[in-house]
Amino acid sequence: MYQQRDSASIIENSGIVFGTSGARGLVEQFTDHVCAAFTVAFLTTMQTQWSAKKVAIGMDRRPSSPDMVAACSAAARAMGFQVTDYGVLPTPALALQAMADGVPAIMITGSHIPFDRNGIKFYRPDGEITKADEQAIMEGTAELPAFGACEREPESDAAVQHYLARYVEWFPGQPLVGKRVGVYQHSAAGRDLNIKILELLGAEAVALGRSEAFVPVDTEAVSDEDRVLARQWATELQLDALLTTDGDGDRPLLADEEGEWLRGDILGLLCARELGIQALAVPVSCNTAIEACGEFEQVVRTRIGSPYVLTGLEALSEKYTRVAGFEANGGFILNTALTNGSRRLDALPTRDALLPALTLLVASVKLKKPLCDMVKGLPDRYTVSDRITSFPTENSKALLAKWQRNLAEMQLELGLEDTITQVDTTDGLRVTLENDDIIHFRASGNAPELRCYVESSCQMLANKWLSNCLSHCLYLRDSGS
């Protein structure tokens, strides 16, 4: 007999917590009652602010996602909500439809994390939930109703069609005619939709790497295998570009004609420049070429995670009319609507993979420049990043706290050749060296991982210091230091 009935107790005892992208945990932690508890807590929170009686639900392609959708749907129906199930689709497509309809939304996705985990993202009728909303969900005292059989509603394709129309209408006249674009499909939620949009824009889209097993593509820590695949495909298939996304389609990866993946923050920078953005909010981990290029009137640096970027964007939107943000993982956030003649691109205040990728592809045609030349025009600042898995969060935080107290010890343990001259603790520990190189560590908010970011004026040096830092941290982890 299931004893607990209030959502807060069920959530607290589940072991699931909010990270930088929603609630995340192991699949076995997301039982029907836990999914129901999150749904009840979220919708109850929404009812304190909105007259909500409808909810939109979508999911990625993880094996566990359909059952989670069914449990969330059953709980919502038991609360008297009308549920619209949009099936498998990119997260930004669900968010766009929900905001257009003025209803809250629930997205079942673990994004890029391994398939044995999953997660839930929540959207208010006006966009992503806030940190205050997260706290209200975790502390909610609403009791679970008797929700009966966990069954899904019939699927609707309205959200997918709306998302498709957004880009076909913003980029009219088939601007990508003559372009040959590879689409690394793997198990991405929008894998077929991405091909359809590219074809409607005039490109020849080549489907690659489709997988029915879930593939956890991380756009911020690209695997060696995916780097090799991109170069191989670009050469053998004579591609002008290669596009993929993470599992739920809110983070892009775009490779140039040589099969070299563009860093997400460089992709975001080039997109923002092409869109004529005035002011940006970006996480502290992003490349400093953003400021050095001199293209923007104001740049605000935030903690890592879209909720923090959105807070920065709201403040900027009080002063500027063309405001956007992006993250080092490539997710682009358009916080204000854009117009171009009679065309209008509505604001989409959540991470989106297609806007930056399509904007650069179209700009490449318009400017008659290959993607690699567009990147070469930026200031010489190169960033690389990677992660160490199986690094418990408490151990990561303890290590960074020790280094913050004793920078000389950090310098010694990492084998840094230059003196640390600046320290930034906005999110984790980010230090600037005497030669202007940057080393940044932070504990992941989604998994037991230690992430490392390195920036230098030379790509080879950035690669070298990333490798060195990760090797030293692996030794510290394995030796228990």
C-alpha positions as CSV (number, residue, x, y, z in Angstrom):
1,M,0.0,0.0,0.0
2,Y,1.4,3.4,-1.0
3,Q,1.3,5.5,2.2
4,Q,2.6,9.0,1.2
5,R,0.0,11.2,-0.4
6,D,1.4,14.8,-0.3
7,S,3.6,15.7,-3.2
8,A,6.5,17.2,-1.2
9,S,7.1,14.0,0.8
10,I,7.0,11.8,-2.3
11,I,9.4,14.1,-4.1
12,E,11.7,14.5,-1.1
13,N,12.0,10.7,-0.7
14,S,12.5,10.1,-4.4
15,G,16.1,11.3,-4.4
16,I,15.3,13.5,-7.4
17,V,16.4,17.1,-7.4
18,F,16.4,20.1,-9.8
19,G,19.6,20.7,-11.8
20,T,20.3,23.4,-14.4
21,S,17.7,21.9,-16.8
22,G,14.8,20.5,-14.7
23,A,14.3,17.6,-12.4
24,R,16.8,14.8,-13.2
25,G,17.3,11.3,-11.7
26,L,17.7,7.6,-12.4
27,V,14.8,6.0,-14.4
28,E,13.9,3.7,-11.4
29,Q,13.4,6.9,-9.3
30,F,10.7,8.2,-11.6
31,T,7.9,5.8,-10.5
32,D,4.3,6.6,-11.4
33,H,3.7,8.2,-8.0
34,V,6.9,10.3,-8.3
35,C,5.9,11.5,-11.8
36,A,2.4,12.2,-10.5
37,A,3.8,14.1,-7.5
38,F,5.8,16.4,-9.7
39,T,2.8,17.0,-12.0
40,V,0.5,17.8,-9.1
41,A,3.1,20.1,-7.4
42,F,3.8,21.9,-10.7
43,L,0.2,22.4,-11.8
44,T,-0.8,23.5,-8.3
45,T,1.9,26.1,-8.4
46,M,0.7,27.2,-11.8
47,Q,-2.9,27.6,-10.5
48,T,-1.7,30.1,-7.9
49,Q,-0.6,32.4,-10.7
50,W,-2.7,31.4,-13.8
51,S,-6.2,30.2,-14.4
52,A,-4.8,27.0,-15.9
53,K,-7.1,24.1,-16.9
54,K,-5.1,22.7,-19.8
55,V,-1.6,21.3,-20.0
56,A,0.7,20.3,-22.9
57,I,3.0,17.3,-22.6
58,G,5.8,16.1,-24.8
59,M,8.8,13.7,-24.7
60,D,12.1,12.6,-26.1
61,R,13.0,9.1,-27.4
62,R,14.2,7.5,-24.2
63,P,12.7,4.1,-23.6
64,S,11.4,5.3,-20.2
65,S,9.7,8.5,-21.5
66,P,6.3,7.1,-22.7
67,D,5.5,5.6,-19.3
68,M,6.5,8.9,-17.6
69,V,4.2,10.8,-19.9
70,A,1.4,8.4,-19.1
71,A,1.8,8.9,-15.3
72,C,2.0,12.7,-15.7
73,S,-1.1,12.6,-17.9
74,A,-3.1,10.5,-15.5
75,A,-2.3,12.8,-12.6
76,A,-3.2,15.9,-14.6
77,R,-6.5,14.4,-15.7
78,A,-7.3,13.5,-12.1
79,M,-6.8,17.2,-11.2
80,G,-9.4,18.2,-13.8
81,F,-6.8,19.3,-16.5
82,Q,-7.3,18.7,-20.2
83,V,-4.1,17.1,-21.5
84,T,-2.7,17.5,-25.0
85,D,-0.1,15.0,-25.8
86,Y,2.3,16.2,-28.5
87,G,4.3,13.0,-28.6
88,V,8.0,13.0,-29.5
89,L,9.2,16.5,-30.4
90,P,12.0,19.0,-29.6
91,T,11.6,20.8,-26.3
92,P,11.5,24.2,-27.9
93,A,8.6,23.1,-30.2
94,L,6.6,22.1,-27.1
95,A,7.4,25.4,-25.4
96,L,6.5,27.5,-28.5
97,Q,3.1,25.8,-28.7
98,A,2.4,26.0,-25.0
99,M,3.2,29.7,-24.9
100,A,1.1,30.4,-28.0
101,D,-1.8,28.6,-26.3
102,G,-1.2,30.2,-22.9
103,V,-1.0,26.9,-21.1
104,P,1.7,25.2,-18.9
105,A,3.7,22.4,-20.3
106,I,5.6,19.3,-19.1
107,M,8.5,17.9,-21.2
108,I,9.8,14.4,-20.3
109,T,13.5,14.4,-21.2
110,G,16.9,13.8,-19.8
111,S,18.5,15.8,-22.6
112,H,22.0,14.5,-23.1
113,I,22.5,12.4,-20.0
114,P,22.7,8.6,-20.3
115,F,19.6,6.5,-21.1
116,D,19.4,5.0,-17.6
117,R,18.4,8.5,-16.4
118,N,15.6,10.8,-17.3
119,G,14.1,14.1,-16.3
120,I,11.2,16.5,-16.4
121,K,11.2,20.1,-17.6
122,F,8.4,22.4,-16.7
123,Y,7.1,25.5,-18.6
124,R,4.8,28.3,-17.4
125,P,2.4,29.7,-19.9
126,D,4.9,32.5,-20.5
127,G,8.1,30.4,-20.6
128,E,10.5,28.4,-18.4
129,I,9.8,28.1,-14.7
130,T,11.8,30.3,-12.4
131,K,14.0,29.2,-9.4
132,A,11.1,30.4,-7.2
133,D,8.8,28.0,-9.1
134,E,11.3,25.2,-8.6
135,Q,11.3,25.8,-4.8
136,A,7.5,25.9,-4.7
137,I,7.3,22.6,-6.6
138,M,9.8,20.9,-4.3
139,E,7.9,22.2,-1.2
140,G,4.3,21.7,-2.4
141,T,1.9,20.2,0.1
142,A,-0.9,19.3,-2.4
143,E,-2.1,15.8,-2.0
144,L,-2.1,13.3,-4.9
145,P,-5.6,12.6,-6.2
146,A,-6.6,9.0,-7.0
147,F,-5.3,9.0,-10.6
148,G,-6.2,5.4,-11.8
149,A,-4.7,3.8,-14.9
150,C,-1.6,5.6,-16.4
151,E,-2.6,6.1,-20.0
152,R,-1.6,8.6,-22.7
153,E,-3.9,10.8,-24.7
154,P,-4.0,10.5,-28.6
155,E,-1.0,12.4,-30.1
156,S,-1.3,15.7,-31.8
157,D,1.2,17.0,-34.4
158,A,0.1,20.7,-34.0
159,A,3.2,21.7,-32.1
160,V,5.6,20.1,-34.6
161,Q,3.8,21.9,-37.5
162,H,3.9,25.2,-35.6
163,Y,7.6,24.9,-35.0
164,L,8.2,24.0,-38.7
165,A,6.2,27.0,-39.8
166,R,8.3,29.3,-37.5
167,Y,11.4,28.8,-39.5
168,V,10.0,28.3,-43.0
169,E,8.3,31.7,-42.7
170,W,11.3,33.5,-41.1
171,F,13.7,32.2,-43.9
172,P,11.5,32.6,-47.0
173,G,12.3,31.8,-50.6
174,Q,14.4,28.6,-50.1
175,P,17.6,30.3,-49.2
176,L,19.6,27.1,-48.9
177,V,19.2,25.9,-52.5
178,G,22.5,24.3,-53.6
179,K,23.6,23.5,-50.0
180,R,24.3,19.9,-49.1
181,V,23.7,19.5,-45.3
182,G,24.3,16.3,-43.4
183,V,21.9,15.6,-40.5
184,Y,23.3,13.4,-37.8
185,Q,20.0,12.0,-36.6
186,H,21.0,9.5,-33.8
187,S,18.0,9.4,-31.4
188,A,17.3,13.1,-31.4
189,A,13.7,14.1,-30.8
190,G,13.6,16.3,-33.9
191,R,15.6,14.1,-36.2
192,D,13.0,13.8,-39.0
193,L,11.7,17.4,-38.5
194,N,15.2,18.8,-38.9
195,I,15.5,17.1,-42.3
196,K,12.1,18.3,-43.4
197,I,12.8,22.0,-42.4
198,L,16.2,21.9,-44.3
199,E,14.5,20.5,-47.4
200,L,11.7,23.1,-47.3
201,L,14.5,25.8,-47.1
202,G,16.0,24.3,-50.3
203,A,18.9,22.3,-48.9
204,E,19.7,18.8,-49.9
205,A,19.5,17.0,-46.5
206,V,21.5,13.8,-46.0
207,A,20.3,11.6,-43.2
208,L,23.2,10.0,-41.2
209,G,23.7,7.9,-38.1
210,R,20.1,7.1,-37.2
211,S,19.8,5.0,-34.1
212,E,16.8,3.4,-32.4
213,A,18.9,3.0,-29.3
214,F,19.2,6.2,-27.3
215,V,22.5,8.0,-27.9
216,P,23.4,10.6,-25.2
217,V,25.0,13.3,-27.4
218,D,26.5,16.1,-25.3
219,T,27.0,19.3,-27.4
220,E,29.3,20.7,-24.7
221,A,31.6,17.7,-24.4
222,V,31.7,16.2,-27.9
223,S,33.0,12.7,-28.0
224,D,36.1,11.7,-30.0
225,E,33.9,9.3,-31.9
226,D,31.5,12.1,-33.0
227,R,34.5,14.3,-34.0
228,V,35.9,11.5,-36.2
229,L,32.4,10.8,-37.7
230,A,31.9,14.4,-38.6
231,R,35.2,14.7,-40.5
232,Q,34.6,11.4,-42.3
233,W,31.1,12.4,-43.4
234,A,32.1,15.9,-44.5
235,T,34.9,14.5,-46.7
236,E,33.2,11.4,-48.1
237,L,29.9,13.1,-48.7
238,Q,31.2,16.5,-49.7
239,L,29.0,18.3,-47.2
240,D,28.7,22.1,-46.9
241,A,27.7,21.6,-43.2
242,L,26.6,19.0,-40.7
243,L,23.9,19.5,-38.2
244,T,22.8,17.6,-35.1
245,T,21.3,18.3,-31.7
246,D,21.2,16.8,-28.2
247,G,18.4,14.3,-27.3
248,D,15.6,16.9,-26.9
249,G,16.6,19.3,-29.6
250,D,17.3,22.4,-27.6
251,R,21.1,22.4,-28.0
252,P,22.7,22.3,-31.5
253,L,26.0,21.1,-33.0
254,L,26.9,22.6,-36.3
255,A,30.0,21.4,-38.2
256,D,31.7,23.3,-41.1
257,E,32.5,21.9,-44.5
258,E,35.6,20.3,-43.0
259,G,33.6,18.4,-40.4
260,E,34.9,20.6,-37.5
261,W,32.2,21.1,-34.9
262,L,31.7,24.8,-34.0
263,R,31.7,25.6,-30.3
264,G,28.2,26.4,-29.0
265,D,29.2,29.8,-27.8
266,I,30.8,30.7,-31.1
267,L,27.7,29.5,-32.9
268,G,25.6,31.7,-30.6
269,L,27.9,34.7,-31.0
270,L,27.7,34.5,-34.8
271,C,23.9,34.0,-34.7
272,A,23.4,37.0,-32.5
273,R,25.5,39.2,-34.7
274,E,23.6,38.1,-37.8
275,L,20.3,38.8,-36.1
276,G,21.4,42.3,-35.0
277,I,21.0,41.6,-31.3
278,Q,21.8,44.6,-29.1
279,A,22.3,43.0,-25.7
280,L,23.2,39.5,-24.6
281,A,23.1,37.5,-21.4
282,V,25.4,34.5,-21.4
283,P,26.8,32.2,-18.7
284,V,30.3,32.9,-17.3
285,S,31.7,29.8,-19.1
286,C,31.2,31.4,-22.6
287,N,34.1,32.5,-24.8
288,T,35.4,36.1,-24.1
289,A,35.3,36.7,-27.9
290,I,31.7,37.8,-27.2
291,E,32.9,41.0,-25.6
292,A,36.1,41.3,-27.6
293,C,34.3,41.4,-30.9
294,G,32.6,44.7,-30.0
295,E,29.3,43.8,-31.7
296,F,27.0,44.2,-28.7
297,E,26.0,47.2,-26.6
298,Q,25.9,45.2,-23.4
299,V,26.9,41.7,-22.3
300,V,25.8,40.3,-18.9
301,R,27.5,37.2,-17.5
302,T,25.4,34.8,-15.3
303,R,25.6,31.5,-13.6
304,I,25.4,28.4,-15.8
305,G,21.8,27.3,-16.6
306,S,19.0,28.8,-18.6
307,P,17.0,30.0,-15.5
308,Y,20.0,32.3,-14.7
309,V,20.4,33.5,-18.3
310,L,16.6,34.2,-18.4
311,T,16.9,36.4,-15.3
312,G,19.6,38.4,-17.0
313,L,17.6,38.7,-20.2
314,E,14.6,40.0,-18.4
315,A,16.7,42.9,-17.0
316,L,18.2,43.7,-20.4
317,S,14.7,43.6,-22.1
318,E,13.8,46.7,-20.0
319,K,16.5,48.7,-21.8
320,Y,16.9,47.1,-25.2
321,T,14.5,45.9,-27.9
322,R,16.6,43.2,-29.5
323,V,17.7,40.9,-26.7
324,A,19.0,37.3,-26.7
325,G,21.2,34.9,-24.8
326,F,22.9,31.6,-25.4
327,E,24.9,29.0,-23.5
328,A,28.2,27.3,-24.1
329,N,26.2,24.3,-25.2
330,G,24.8,26.2,-28.1
331,G,21.2,26.6,-26.9
332,F,20.0,30.0,-28.2
333,I,17.3,32.0,-26.3
334,L,15.5,34.8,-28.1
335,N,13.9,37.0,-25.5
336,T,12.3,39.7,-27.7
337,A,10.5,39.3,-31.0
338,L,12.3,40.3,-34.2
339,T,10.9,41.8,-37.4
340,N,12.2,41.9,-40.9
341,G,9.8,43.8,-43.2
342,S,6.5,42.0,-43.0
343,R,8.0,38.9,-41.3
344,R,8.1,38.4,-37.6
345,L,10.0,35.9,-35.4
346,D,8.2,35.6,-32.0
347,A,10.3,35.5,-28.9
348,L,11.1,32.0,-27.6
349,P,12.5,32.4,-24.1
350,T,14.0,28.9,-23.9
351,R,16.9,27.1,-25.4
352,D,16.5,26.4,-29.1
353,A,18.8,24.5,-31.5
354,L,17.4,25.4,-34.9
355,L,17.5,29.2,-34.8
356,P,21.4,29.5,-34.5
357,A,22.1,26.7,-36.9
358,L,19.7,27.9,-39.6
359,T,20.8,31.5,-39.2
360,L,24.4,30.6,-39.9
361,L,23.6,28.4,-42.8
362,V,21.5,31.1,-44.4
363,A,24.2,33.8,-43.6
364,S,26.8,31.6,-45.2
365,V,24.9,31.7,-48.5
366,K,24.1,35.4,-48.2
367,L,27.7,36.4,-47.4
368,K,29.1,33.8,-49.9
369,K,31.4,32.6,-47.1
370,P,32.0,29.1,-45.9
371,L,31.3,28.6,-42.2
372,C,35.0,28.2,-41.3
373,D,35.7,31.7,-42.7
374,M,32.9,33.2,-40.6
375,V,34.6,31.8,-37.5
376,K,38.1,33.0,-38.6
377,G,36.8,36.6,-38.6
378,L,36.4,36.5,-34.8
379,P,39.0,37.4,-32.1
380,D,41.5,34.6,-31.4
381,R,40.0,33.1,-28.3
382,Y,39.6,29.3,-28.3
383,T,37.6,27.3,-25.8
384,V,37.5,23.6,-25.1
385,S,35.6,21.7,-22.5
386,D,35.2,18.2,-21.2
387,R,34.1,16.3,-18.1
388,I,35.1,13.6,-15.7
389,T,32.3,11.2,-15.0
390,S,31.8,9.3,-11.7
391,F,33.0,12.3,-9.8
392,P,30.6,12.7,-6.9
393,T,29.2,16.3,-6.5
394,E,30.3,16.6,-2.9
395,N,33.9,15.7,-3.9
396,S,33.9,18.2,-6.7
397,K,32.6,21.0,-4.4
398,A,35.2,20.1,-1.7
399,L,38.0,20.2,-4.2
400,L,37.0,23.6,-5.6
401,A,36.5,25.0,-2.1
402,K,40.1,23.8,-1.2
403,W,41.5,25.5,-4.3
404,Q,39.6,28.7,-3.7
405,R,41.2,28.9,-0.2
406,N,44.6,28.1,-1.6
407,L,45.3,29.2,-5.1
408,A,48.9,28.3,-4.9
409,E,47.9,24.7,-4.2
410,M,45.6,24.8,-7.2
411,Q,48.4,26.0,-9.4
412,L,50.7,23.3,-8.1
413,E,48.2,20.4,-8.3
414,L,47.2,21.3,-11.9
415,G,50.8,22.0,-13.0
416,L,49.9,25.5,-14.2
417,E,52.9,27.4,-15.6
418,D,51.5,30.9,-15.2
419,T,50.4,32.7,-12.0
420,I,46.7,33.0,-11.3
421,T,45.8,36.7,-11.5
422,Q,42.0,36.8,-11.3
423,V,39.3,34.6,-9.6
424,D,35.6,34.4,-10.6
425,T,33.3,32.3,-8.4
426,T,30.0,33.2,-10.2
427,D,29.6,29.4,-10.9
428,G,32.3,27.1,-9.7
429,L,35.9,28.3,-9.8
430,R,37.1,30.2,-12.9
431,V,40.6,31.6,-12.8
432,T,42.5,33.8,-15.3
433,L,46.2,33.3,-15.6
434,E,48.9,35.9,-16.2
435,N,49.0,35.1,-19.9
436,D,45.1,35.6,-20.1
437,D,44.4,31.9,-20.4
438,I,41.3,30.8,-18.4
439,I,40.7,27.6,-16.5
440,H,37.2,27.0,-15.1
441,F,35.9,24.1,-13.0
442,R,32.4,23.4,-11.8
443,A,30.4,20.5,-10.5
444,S,27.7,19.5,-13.0
445,G,24.1,20.3,-11.9
446,N,22.7,17.2,-13.7
447,A,25.0,14.3,-12.9
448,P,28.0,13.2,-10.7
449,E,30.5,14.9,-13.0
450,L,33.3,17.5,-12.8
451,R,33.3,19.8,-15.8
452,C,36.3,21.7,-17.0
453,Y,36.5,24.6,-19.4
454,V,39.7,26.1,-20.8
455,E,40.1,29.2,-22.9
456,S,43.4,30.4,-24.6
457,S,44.6,32.5,-27.5
458,C,45.8,29.3,-29.2
459,Q,43.8,26.2,-29.9
460,M,46.7,23.9,-29.3
461,L,47.4,25.4,-25.9
462,A,43.7,25.2,-25.0
463,N,43.7,21.5,-25.9
464,K,46.9,20.9,-24.0
465,W,45.7,22.6,-20.8
466,L,42.4,20.8,-20.9
467,S,44.1,17.4,-21.2
468,N,46.5,18.3,-18.4
469,C,43.8,19.6,-16.1
470,L,41.6,16.5,-16.6
471,S,44.6,14.2,-16.0
472,H,45.5,15.9,-12.8
473,C,41.8,15.8,-11.6
474,L,41.5,12.1,-12.5
475,Y,44.6,11.4,-10.3
476,L,43.1,13.5,-7.4
477,R,39.8,11.6,-7.8
478,D,41.3,8.1,-7.9
479,S,43.9,8.8,-5.2
480,G,41.3,10.3,-2.8
481,S,43.3,13.5,-2.5
